[in-house]
Amino acid sequence: MCFSAWVLTSCQSEIAFEPQHYQAQDKAKCLPEEGCAKFSLDIMAATGKNVASDSINNSVFKMIRRAMYVGEKPQEAQNYLQLANSFVQTHEQIKKEFQERFKETSPSWEATGKSHVQWQSDKIVNVVFEYYAFTGGAHGYGGKLSQIFDAQTGKTIPNRQLFTDSLSVLNMVEEQFRKQNKIAPKTSLTEAGYFLPEDQFVFPKNIYYNAKGIVFHYNPYEIAAYVVGDIEVVLPYAKMDQYLRFK
């Protein structure tokens, strides 16, 4: 089993990855009062010319596009370079509208993102993408996204299929979550300030593997206010092994 954020060459039977970089900006140098845009993206792309590699690359691209596209027609961006350019072009349109309507320059925009192979074995490939963007307002937005793939087919494995007993795992996550945040077992999580429908604890949208165990990652706004930031619960493999379908 391999654990690396770089090109995975030590496991010859596994899908290989290589780094790729994409960027776009409207000016080489930009003063704060000029209102500029800058987009930078680093990814790990599967290199093999096979169905599994193509499937992984396509799924990761769509995940990144959903996170970082700021226009009205995301389907128009068919590759990373188009995605980068569309960010700058959209800012140029907004900047023009600001100047025409408000006689002022719109704020500078910035977007950065980086994907890496979080975990890889002969059964799965886990790709994690971290990003941040600022397009005006009180603060930027961003988060951490995870996709887990079947290493043989490249198809995405939904979170609900990761565990043999999802209810037991969810109870363990909630128990650890309450422990981390010093919330008593019978205390309402809604009253404690968390956003949970019908006060029921839920799995996060993003789950990933690391050297210590399974990480349950909640992005800002997912179950708490932005000021709380990212929330992570880690369950060690000693507890999780009996519930894992893939490793």
Order of alpha helices (4+ residues) and beta strands (2+ residues): beta-beta-alpha-alpha-beta-beta-beta-alpha-beta-beta-beta-alpha
